[in-house]
Amino acid sequence: MDRNVQQLEVLNGGSAYGVDTHKVLRNTYWLLALSLVPTVLGAWIGVQTGIVSHMTPGLSMIVFLAGAYGLMFAVNATKNSAAGVFVMLGFTFFMGLMLSRLVGQVLGGYSNGASLIMTSFGGTAGVFFGMATLATVVKRDLSGIARFASIGMMIAIAAIVMNLFMASTALMLTISVVVMAISSLFIMIDVKRVLDGGETNYITAALHIYIDLYNLFQSLLIILSSLTGSRR
C-alpha cells in the first residue's frame, strides 16, 4: 500500500481509505528541495570534466534519452520503497550532469554567464511558486489542458530532434519559448493532481514536478542567453 494512504474514520462509523494530500505535497516539496543538491553537483562535475560537452550533439541526445528514461523507469519501479528516494537522487544527478553542456556554454561563452544562470534560477523559482499557488485556487478540471500540453510537448521534442540537423538559432529560441510555457502549465497541473488526490506517491509527484522545473530552467536560460547574453 502507498505510504501516503491512511485509513480515515467516516461519519457512519465505518472507515474509508483516503489520502493526506497535504502530507504528500509536503514530502514532494522536501524531495524536490533535496534534489537540487545532486543536480548542482552533477552540473558542476560536468562543467569541470567536460564529459558531456565533448560528446557530439547526436550522441549527447542518445545518452540523455537512454539515461533519463531508464532512470525514470527505475524511479517508478522503486517508488513504494525507501530505495525510490535514492534512485530519484541518482536521476537528478544524471540530469545535472547532462545540463552541464548548456551551463558550460553559457559560462564560457558569455561574460555575464553566471548572472544569466542565477536569473534563470530565480525566474524558475518565481514561476514555480506562482503556478503552485495558482494550483491551490483553480477549481476546474485540468485534464483537457493536460492533454493539450502533452501534445505540445511531443511536438516540441520532435522539433528539438529536427533542429539537431538544422542547427537553427531562431527555431531553438521558438522551441524554448514553447517549452517554457508548457512546463509552466505542467507545474500547475502536477501540483493540482497531488492536491486532488490523483497522485498519492510523493516520489513520483516530485519526479514529475522536477522534470517540469528542469525543462523550464533550461528553456529560460536559452532565452535569456539569446536575448541578453554578452558574448566574450
Secondary structure, DSSP 8 states (H G I E B T S, - for coil): --TTEEEEE-TTS-EEEEE-HHHHHHHHHHHHHHHHHHHHHHHHHHHHH-TTTTS-HHHHHHHHHHHHHHHHHHHHHTTTSTHHHHHHHHHHHHHHHHHHHHHHHHHHHBTTHHHHHHHHHHHHHHHHHHHHHHHHH--S--HHHHHHHHHHHHHHHHHHHHHHHH--HHHHHHHHHHHHHHHHHHHHHHHHHHHTTS---HHHHHHHHHHHHHHHHHHHHHHHHHHH--B-
